[in-house]
Every structure is written in structure tokens, then in C-alpha cells.
Amino acid sequence: MSWIAERDWPILEQGLAGRLRRDCGADWERFIHHPFVRGMADGTLPQADFQRFLVQDYLYLIQYARAYALAIYKADTMEGMRSASAIVSGLLDTELALHIAYCAGWGLGVDDLHNQPESLELLAYTRFILDRGQTGDLLDLIVTLAPCLIGYGEIGARLLADPATRREGNPYWDWIALYGGEKFIGLVNAGLRTLESLGARYGAEGRYPALLAEFRTAVKLEAAFWNAGRSGML
């Protein structure tokens, strides 16, 4: 089944984001169709794997929010500042709240989450993002952040639209509903528009090979991050 058949989302396939996504080819497919994702879709993912991942993802989102806060600082327009601010708000008020609620059901409080060690996957990914954010310009930062925002929106929307996704009794349905829901998709659309605008203003065409290399590295780190925390402690 094609993506368009699952959901009409042309903005995802157009412009700079669409080109980056297509040119990543197999790397992008490995990210969005990872066995971890398939296990959430049919509810067969072992709960222990999801727990460890979610704890690491909570720690990741803290660094991701910091990176988007850096985007507010680097933005040269009020529109750009508001767009980055909306994503920071979504991270702090929605995504992290879901993680806290999930973990509370396992008897883990916020202090417990902060006391967990960061996995090697987490360290590699977040430090790459923050390095590009500090040493590159705003376009470098947003391109590096884009795979997470775009990818989770695409995964959520695909699973939500797919009739084969298990709904009743699926312990991961709340995760799917969050990332495939209209609120998060609205954030993705805002991020796509920001990326397109920045690409035009910061000369993306002339520096496309470097941008693709940044995007591809982030995509590979995203795919690896599904395995984050497997050796971690809970």
C-alpha cells in the first residue's frame, strides 16, 4: 500500500523535506519500518523493551527540547521563533507528559527517570544534534532535527491509518494515537514549512550534499535509537 493511499500528506513528499527523505532511501525505510515499530503496531513488542526505550526517549526529549530552544535563539524572524517555540511547548507539555504517565504505571517517578544512565545510542544521537546546532547555522540545526519530528509523525500517521494496526488491547495504542494524532501532525506540518522557508533563505540548493549528509546521519541514529536502553537498568 502506498503512502498516499494511507494518508494524503503531500507536504511530506514535496520540497526540501521530501527530497531529503527520498534521497535517504533504504536508511529512511529502516527507520520507519524498524521491527520495534512493527512490534508496537501489532502489540507484540515485549513490554520490557518498550519500558527501557521509553525511559531513554524521555532523556532524549530533554536534549531535543534544548536543541529546539537553540533554534529559537538562532532564528532571525519572529515566525521562526514562534515555530520553534511551539515545538518546545509540545515536547515539554505533551510528549514528556505521556512518557511520565506511562512510567508512573510501572512505579517509576520523575526522579527515577532522571537517575537512569544514558545509553550509548542516546549519547551519540543527542550530542550529534547539539554539535550541529552549535557549530552550524539554523538550517543545519533544523535539518538535523527533522528526521525525529518528520519520522515520528509519519510512523504515527501510518500506523493510525493502517487497518492492520491492532487497536483493542494494544498496550502501545496511546503512543500511536499521540504521534498519529492531529496535534502532533500539526507540529510536523509547521516544522516542514519552517524547513522549506529556511532552505530557500539559507541556500539549501547550493549546499544540498552537506545537508543530506547531516540528515542521513540523523536518520541512521534514529534507527539505532529504537534499540536504546536494551542493556540499561530500570
DRENDO-1510 file (C-alpha; in Angstrom, 1 decimal, always signed):
<recs>
REC; n; res; u; v; w
REC; 1; MET; +0.0; +0.0; +0.0 .
REC; 2; SER; +1.5; +3.4; -1.0 .
REC; 3; TRP; +1.9; +6.2; +1.5 .
REC; 4; ILE; -0.6; +8.4; -0.4 .
REC; 5; ALA; -3.1; +5.6; -0.3 .
REC; 6; GLU; -2.7; +5.5; +3.5 .
REC; 7; ARG; -3.0; +9.3; +4.0 .
REC; 8; ASP; -3.0; +12.2; +1.7 .
REC; 9; TRP; +0.0; +14.2; +3.0 .
REC; 10; PRO; +1.6; +15.9; +0.0 .
REC; 11; ILE; +3.6; +18.4; +2.0 .
REC; 12; LEU; +5.7; +15.5; +3.4 .
REC; 13; GLU; +6.7; +14.4; -0.1 .
REC; 14; GLN; +7.5; +17.9; -1.5 .
REC; 15; GLY; +10.2; +20.4; -1.3 .
REC; 16; LEU; +13.4; +20.1; +0.7 .
REC; 17; ALA; +12.0; +17.6; +3.2 .
REC; 18; GLY; +10.6; +15.3; +0.5 .
REC; 19; ARG; +13.9; +15.4; -1.4 .
REC; 20; LEU; +15.9; +14.6; +1.8 .
REC; 21; ARG; +13.5; +11.8; +2.7 .
REC; 22; ARG; +13.6; +10.2; -0.7 .
REC; 23; ASP; +17.4; +10.5; -1.1 .
REC; 24; CYS; +17.9; +8.7; +2.2 .
REC; 25; GLY; +16.2; +5.7; +0.5 .
REC; 26; ALA; +16.9; +2.5; +2.4 .
REC; 27; ASP; +18.1; +4.3; +5.6 .
REC; 28; TRP; +14.7; +6.0; +5.9 .
REC; 29; GLU; +12.8; +2.8; +5.3 .
REC; 30; ARG; +14.9; +1.0; +8.0 .
REC; 31; PHE; +14.0; +3.8; +10.4 .
REC; 32; ILE; +10.2; +3.9; +9.9 .
REC; 33; HIS; +9.7; +0.2; +9.3 .
REC; 34; HIS; +12.0; -1.0; +12.1 .
REC; 35; PRO; +11.0; -4.2; +13.9 .
REC; 36; PHE; +10.4; -2.1; +17.0 .
REC; 37; VAL; +7.7; -0.2; +15.1 .
REC; 38; ARG; +6.1; -3.3; +13.8 .
REC; 39; GLY; +6.0; -4.7; +17.3 .
REC; 40; MET; +4.1; -1.6; +18.5 .
REC; 41; ALA; +1.7; -1.9; +15.6 .
REC; 42; ASP; +0.6; -5.5; +16.4 .
REC; 43; GLY; +1.2; -5.2; +20.2 .
REC; 44; THR; +3.8; -8.0; +20.3 .
REC; 45; LEU; +6.7; -5.8; +21.3 .
REC; 46; PRO; +8.0; -7.1; +24.7 .
REC; 47; GLN; +6.9; -4.6; +27.4 .
REC; 48; ALA; +10.4; -4.6; +29.0 .
REC; 49; ASP; +11.9; -3.4; +25.6 .
REC; 50; PHE; +9.3; -0.6; +25.4 .
REC; 51; GLN; +9.9; +0.4; +29.0 .
REC; 52; ARG; +13.7; +0.7; +28.5 .
REC; 53; PHE; +13.2; +2.6; +25.3 .
REC; 54; LEU; +10.7; +5.0; +26.8 .
REC; 55; VAL; +13.0; +5.9; +29.7 .
REC; 56; GLN; +15.8; +6.6; +27.2 .
REC; 57; ASP; +13.4; +8.5; +25.0 .
REC; 58; TYR; +12.4; +10.6; +27.9 .
REC; 59; LEU; +16.0; +11.6; +28.5 .
REC; 60; TYR; +16.4; +12.1; +24.7 .
REC; 61; LEU; +13.5; +14.5; +24.6 .
REC; 62; ILE; +15.1; +16.7; +27.2 .
REC; 63; GLN; +18.1; +17.2; +25.0 .
REC; 64; TYR; +15.8; +17.6; +21.9 .
REC; 65; ALA; +13.9; +20.4; +23.6 .
REC; 66; ARG; +17.2; +22.1; +24.4 .
REC; 67; ALA; +18.2; +21.9; +20.7 .
REC; 68; TYR; +14.9; +23.4; +19.7 .
REC; 69; ALA; +15.4; +26.1; +22.3 .
REC; 70; LEU; +18.7; +26.8; +20.5 .
REC; 71; ALA; +16.6; +27.2; +17.3 .
REC; 72; ILE; +14.6; +30.0; +19.0 .
REC; 73; TYR; +17.9; +31.7; +19.8 .
REC; 74; LYS; +19.2; +31.3; +16.2 .
REC; 75; ALA; +16.0; +32.2; +14.4 .
REC; 76; ASP; +16.2; +35.5; +12.6 .
REC; 77; THR; +12.4; +36.1; +12.3 .
REC; 78; MET; +9.5; +36.2; +14.8 .
REC; 79; GLU; +7.8; +33.5; +12.7 .
REC; 80; GLY; +10.8; +31.2; +13.1 .
REC; 81; MET; +10.9; +31.9; +16.8 .
REC; 82; ARG; +7.2; +31.1; +17.2 .
REC; 83; SER; +7.5; +27.9; +15.2 .
REC; 84; ALA; +10.4; +26.6; +17.3 .
REC; 85; SER; +8.7; +27.7; +20.5 .
REC; 86; ALA; +5.5; +25.7; +19.6 .
REC; 87; ILE; +7.6; +22.6; +19.2 .
REC; 88; VAL; +9.4; +23.1; +22.5 .
REC; 89; SER; +6.0; +23.6; +24.1 .
REC; 90; GLY; +4.7; +20.4; +22.5 .
REC; 91; LEU; +7.8; +18.5; +23.8 .
REC; 92; LEU; +7.6; +19.8; +27.3 .
REC; 93; ASP; +3.8; +19.7; +27.7 .
REC; 94; THR; +2.7; +16.7; +25.7 .
REC; 95; GLU; +5.4; +14.2; +24.8 .
REC; 96; LEU; +7.2; +14.3; +28.1 .
REC; 97; ALA; +3.9; +14.1; +29.9 .
REC; 98; LEU; +3.0; +10.9; +28.0 .
REC; 99; HIS; +6.3; +9.3; +29.0 .
REC; 100; ILE; +5.8; +10.3; +32.7 .
REC; 101; ALA; +2.3; +8.8; +32.7 .
REC; 102; TYR; +3.5; +5.6; +31.1 .
REC; 103; CYS; +6.4; +5.2; +33.5 .
REC; 104; ALA; +4.2; +6.1; +36.5 .
REC; 105; GLY; +2.2; +2.9; +35.7 .
REC; 106; TRP; +5.4; +0.9; +36.2 .
REC; 107; GLY; +6.1; +2.6; +39.5 .
REC; 108; LEU; +8.8; +4.9; +38.1 .
REC; 109; GLY; +8.6; +8.6; +39.2 .
REC; 110; VAL; +10.3; +11.5; +37.5 .
REC; 111; ASP; +13.3; +11.3; +39.9 .
REC; 112; ASP; +13.7; +7.6; +38.9 .
REC; 113; LEU; +13.8; +8.6; +35.2 .
REC; 114; HIS; +16.4; +11.3; +35.7 .
REC; 115; ASN; +18.6; +8.8; +37.7 .
REC; 116; GLN; +18.7; +6.3; +34.8 .
REC; 117; PRO; +22.0; +6.2; +32.8 .
REC; 118; GLU; +22.1; +7.5; +29.3 .
REC; 119; SER; +22.5; +4.7; +26.7 .
REC; 120; LEU; +25.3; +4.9; +24.1 .
REC; 121; GLU; +22.7; +5.4; +21.4 .
REC; 122; LEU; +21.3; +8.3; +23.3 .
REC; 123; LEU; +24.7; +9.9; +23.9 .
REC; 124; ALA; +25.7; +9.5; +20.2 .
REC; 125; TYR; +22.5; +10.9; +18.8 .
REC; 126; THR; +21.9; +13.9; +21.1 .
REC; 127; ARG; +25.5; +15.0; +21.1 .
REC; 128; PHE; +25.5; +14.9; +17.3 .
REC; 129; ILE; +22.3; +17.1; +17.2 .
REC; 130; LEU; +23.7; +19.6; +19.8 .
REC; 131; ASP; +27.1; +19.8; +18.0 .
REC; 132; ARG; +25.4; +20.6; +14.7 .
REC; 133; GLY; +23.2; +23.1; +16.4 .
REC; 134; GLN; +26.1; +25.0; +18.0 .
REC; 135; THR; +28.7; +24.8; +15.1 .
REC; 136; GLY; +26.3; +25.1; +12.1 .
REC; 137; ASP; +23.7; +27.7; +11.2 .
REC; 138; LEU; +19.9; +27.5; +11.7 .
REC; 139; LEU; +19.4; +25.4; +8.6 .
REC; 140; ASP; +22.0; +22.8; +9.7 .
REC; 141; LEU; +20.2; +22.6; +13.1 .
REC; 142; ILE; +16.7; +22.2; +11.6 .
REC; 143; VAL; +17.8; +19.6; +9.0 .
REC; 144; THR; +19.5; +17.6; +11.8 .
REC; 145; LEU; +16.3; +17.8; +14.0 .
REC; 146; ALA; +13.9; +17.0; +11.1 .
REC; 147; PRO; +14.2; +13.2; +11.0 .
REC; 148; CYS; +12.8; +12.8; +14.5 .
REC; 149; LEU; +9.9; +15.2; +14.0 .
REC; 150; ILE; +9.0; +14.1; +10.5 .
REC; 151; GLY; +9.7; +10.4; +11.1 .
REC; 152; TYR; +7.6; +10.0; +14.3 .
REC; 153; GLY; +4.8; +11.9; +12.6 .
REC; 154; GLU; +5.0; +9.6; +9.5 .
REC; 155; ILE; +5.2; +6.5; +11.7 .
REC; 156; GLY; +2.3; +7.5; +13.8 .
REC; 157; ALA; +0.1; +8.5; +10.9 .
REC; 158; ARG; +0.9; +5.3; +9.0 .
REC; 159; LEU; +0.1; +3.1; +12.0 .
REC; 160; LEU; -3.1; +5.1; +12.7 .
REC; 161; ALA; -4.3; +4.8; +9.1 .
REC; 162; ASP; -3.4; +1.1; +8.7 .
REC; 163; PRO; -6.4; -1.2; +9.4 .
REC; 164; ALA; -3.9; -3.9; +10.3 .
REC; 165; THR; -2.7; -2.0; +13.3 .
REC; 166; ARG; -4.1; -3.6; +16.5 .
REC; 167; ARG; -6.3; -1.2; +18.4 .
REC; 168; GLU; -8.2; -3.2; +21.0 .
REC; 169; GLY; -5.9; -4.3; +23.9 .
REC; 170; ASN; -2.8; -2.9; +22.3 .
REC; 171; PRO; -0.6; -1.6; +25.1 .
REC; 172; TYR; +1.1; +0.8; +22.7 .
REC; 173; TRP; -2.1; +2.4; +21.2 .
REC; 174; ASP; -1.7; +5.6; +23.3 .
REC; 175; TRP; +1.8; +6.1; +21.7 .
REC; 176; ILE; +0.4; +5.5; +18.2 .
REC; 177; ALA; -2.5; +7.8; +18.9 .
REC; 178; LEU; -0.3; +10.6; +20.1 .
REC; 179; TYR; +2.2; +10.6; +17.2 .
REC; 180; GLY; -0.5; +10.0; +14.6 .
REC; 181; GLY; -2.9; +12.5; +16.1 .
REC; 182; GLU; -3.8; +15.9; +14.6 .
REC; 183; LYS; -2.0; +17.8; +17.3 .
REC; 184; PHE; +1.4; +16.2; +16.6 .
REC; 185; ILE; +0.8; +16.2; +12.9 .
REC; 186; GLY; +0.2; +19.9; +13.1 .
REC; 187; LEU; +3.6; +20.3; +14.7 .
REC; 188; VAL; +5.1; +18.3; +11.9 .
REC; 189; ASN; +3.4; +20.4; +9.3 .
REC; 190; ALA; +4.7; +23.6; +11.0 .
REC; 191; GLY; +8.2; +22.0; +11.0 .
REC; 192; LEU; +8.0; +21.1; +7.3 .
REC; 193; ARG; +7.0; +24.7; +6.4 .
REC; 194; THR; +9.9; +26.1; +8.5 .
REC; 195; LEU; +12.4; +23.8; +6.9 .
REC; 196; GLU; +11.2; +24.8; +3.4 .
REC; 197; SER; +11.4; +28.5; +4.3 .
REC; 198; LEU; +14.9; +28.2; +5.8 .
REC; 199; GLY; +16.1; +26.1; +2.8 .
REC; 200; ALA; +15.1; +29.0; +0.5 .
REC; 201; ARG; +16.7; +31.7; +2.6 .
REC; 202; TYR; +19.9; +29.8; +3.6 .
REC; 203; GLY; +20.7; +28.5; +0.1 .
REC; 204; ALA; +19.9; +24.8; +0.5 .
REC; 205; GLU; +20.3; +24.0; -3.2 .
REC; 206; GLY; +23.9; +25.1; -3.2 .
REC; 207; ARG; +24.8; +23.1; -0.1 .
REC; 208; TYR; +22.5; +20.1; -0.6 .
REC; 209; PRO; +25.2; +17.4; -0.3 .
REC; 210; ALA; +26.2; +18.6; +3.1 .
REC; 211; LEU; +22.6; +18.9; +4.3 .
REC; 212; LEU; +21.8; +15.4; +3.0 .
REC; 213; ALA; +24.9; +14.0; +4.9 .
REC; 214; GLU; +23.6; +15.6; +8.1 .
REC; 215; PHE; +20.0; +14.4; +7.6 .
REC; 216; ARG; +21.2; +10.8; +6.7 .
REC; 217; THR; +23.4; +10.6; +9.8 .
REC; 218; ALA; +20.4; +11.7; +12.0 .
REC; 219; VAL; +18.2; +9.1; +10.3 .
REC; 220; LYS; +20.8; +6.3; +11.0 .
REC; 221; LEU; +21.0; +7.4; +14.6 .
REC; 222; GLU; +17.2; +7.4; +14.8 .
REC; 223; ALA; +17.0; +3.8; +13.5 .
REC; 224; ALA; +19.7; +2.8; +16.0 .
REC; 225; PHE; +17.8; +4.6; +18.8 .
REC; 226; TRP; +15.0; +2.1; +18.7 .
REC; 227; ASN; +17.4; -0.3; +20.4 .
REC; 228; ALA; +18.4; +2.3; +23.1 .
REC; 229; GLY; +18.4; +1.1; +26.6 .
REC; 230; ARG; +18.4; -2.7; +26.0 .
REC; 231; SER; +21.3; -3.1; +28.3 .
REC; 232; GLY; +20.2; -0.2; +30.6 .
REC; 233; MET; +18.9; -0.5; +34.1 .
REC; 234; LEU; +15.3; +0.1; +35.3 .
</recs>
